Amino acid sequence: MTVGTDGSAQARSAPPHAQEPPGQEAAADTHEQAGFAGVLPDDLPDGLVVADETGRVVTFNSAASRITAVPGDKALGLPLDQALPLEDLKGRRWWALTDPYGGLATRRGQPERNLLLPGGREVLVSARYIRERPTGPVRRVVICLRGTEARRRTERSHAELIATVAHELRSPLTSVKGFTATLLGKWERFNDEQKRLMLETVDADAGRIKRLIAELLDISRIDSGRLEVRRQPVDIAAAIGRHVQVHTTGGQSPDRFFVRIMPGLPALWADPDKIDQILGNLLENAVRHGEGTVTIEVAPARTCADGEEGTEVTVSDEGPGIPEESMSRVFTRFWRGSKRGGTGLGLYIVKGVVEAHGGTITVGRGPRGGAEFRFMLPVGTPAHLA
């Protein structure tokens, strides 16, 4: 693909038969090539700046204008160091420092790095040096510009994750350390019942730490696209029954749960452990943050991707529900519906696991006013059995 292309601002700046300045003719040729390929500089999401063999700007697309706040028609024809007066973080003039048209003839460009525009605005810049032969003179310098907003959002998200993890680990680790130190130092002073109570507390806190680490590993796999799904036949009704039993054994009244399984469910191939993870999070969310009866319904999916059959599971409660303004943030990291504990990572993981199965999940208001989560999974039959 030819990278050196002309911007629309330049195409309008010269009369049809006017003599073109040096470098403009080559830019017009590459503009025609880009048009033939169906991609124009202004179609690109990132800023594109191209300088010819004389170091003058021949392309300055609309994204570059937006990122730098420099109008494209004013940048065209200027020397590169004037159109883009970049400095590094130490205040050194970038083009004088890198000297793209001089120096080693084997250089091919500059990797992406943070640079500063006048006024201190940060921008991510990478450059490619185009030569007719490997050690020949530079014929074009192609610069890609990107804003730093997305990177800053990612950095803030990572900082929030670290802060949340540190906060969630501090309490159980303090408990574990305190009880183990007490038992080691004063073992003989406690009777068997006291020892058992302290050891049970240590065990519960260790389990909390283990769950948090598992959540962090899941987030890492979801974010990197490495979440593996090991498909097996899954009895979704039996899985729901197990999770309800866990809650009733833990002290919840059996009357608080109502399970409705519709007939005609298709066979479901999914990862049993991850289905348990989905159900566990949604039921825990309904019990902890909702009120009244928790209703779990399972039905054949009416529609699914590519017309494939699927299974639809709905979990709803009778609590206050989720405010309309918060529904768009329910599946984001650190969202908490109330102050009743939790890391705010569970629903983010649920969404990632559902989508890893090729399914979808939505949130809304249930028929009795509470929160309603509905996820749909395709049958997922392995190809060799289809």
C-alpha positions, 0 to 999 in steps of 0.5 A: 500500500502506498503511504505518501498521499495528498490531503483534500486541502492541498487538492483545493489549493491549486488551480487546475493548470497551475504550476505545482511547487516541488513535491506536489506532483508526486503527492498528486500521484500518490493521492490518485493511487490512494483514491484508486485503493478506496482510502483517502488520507481524511478517511484515516482515524490517525493523523497522517503527515507526509513530507517530500524529499525536500522536507516540505509537507505535502499531506496533512489530513483532517485527523492531524489537524484535529490532533495538532490544532493546525489547519491543513491548508496552512501546514501544506508546503511548510518545512516539516519542522515548522508544520510540526514543531515537536519537542521531546520531554526534555525540551529539545527540538525533535526534527533537529535531534533526529535529522530524518534526511541526514545521518545514517542511511540505514535508518528506517524511521522512529518508533512511537513516543510521547512528544510535545507540541507548542503549549505542552500538548502531548501527542504520540508520534511515529515516523517512517522514512521511505527510500527508493533503495535501502541506503538511498536518500529519503524520498518521503517522511511519513508521520503518524500522529495519535492523541494520548487520551486513550492511553491515559484512560488505560493508565487510569484504569490500570491505576484504579485496578491496582488501588482496588486490589491493594484495598481488597487484599489489605483486609484479609491479609491483615486478618490472616497475619494477625490470627496466625501470629496470635496462634503461633505465639499463644497457642497453649492459651486458647481452647479448641473452640477458640482455635477452631474459630480463628482457623475458620476465619483464616480459611475464609480470608484465604478463600477471599484472596484466592477469589480475588486472584482468580478475578485478576487472572480472568480480567487479564485473559479477557483484556488480552483475548486469551480466555479459553473456553473448553466446551462440554455438554452442560446441564444448565438446569442442574447447574442452577440447582447447585447454585441455589442450594449453595445459597440455601445452605448458607442461610437463605430461605428456599422460598426466596428462589423461584426457578422456571425451566421451559421445555424444549431446551437445546443441547448446550455445549459450554465450559462448565466452570465458566457457566458456574462463574456466570451463574454464581456472580449473577445469583450473588448479585441478586441476593446481595443487592436485590430484595424479595424473590430471585427468579431464574428462568431458562428458555430456548433462545428465539434468535441467535447469531447466524440463526443458531439455536441457543439457551436464554437465562434470566435472573431477576429480583424485586429490589430497587433495581438499577437506575437508568443512568447507570445501566450503561456502566453496569458491565464496566470495571469497578461498577458497584450497585451499592455499598454492600461490598465486592470489588466491582469486577464480577459483572465485567468478568461475566460479560467477558465470559459470556462473549467468549462463548459467542453469547450476549448479555443485557441488563434491564428492569425486571417485571417487579421493578428489580434488576434483570440480567439476561444472557444468551448462549449459542448451542456451541456444538463442536465442529466435529459433532455438528 
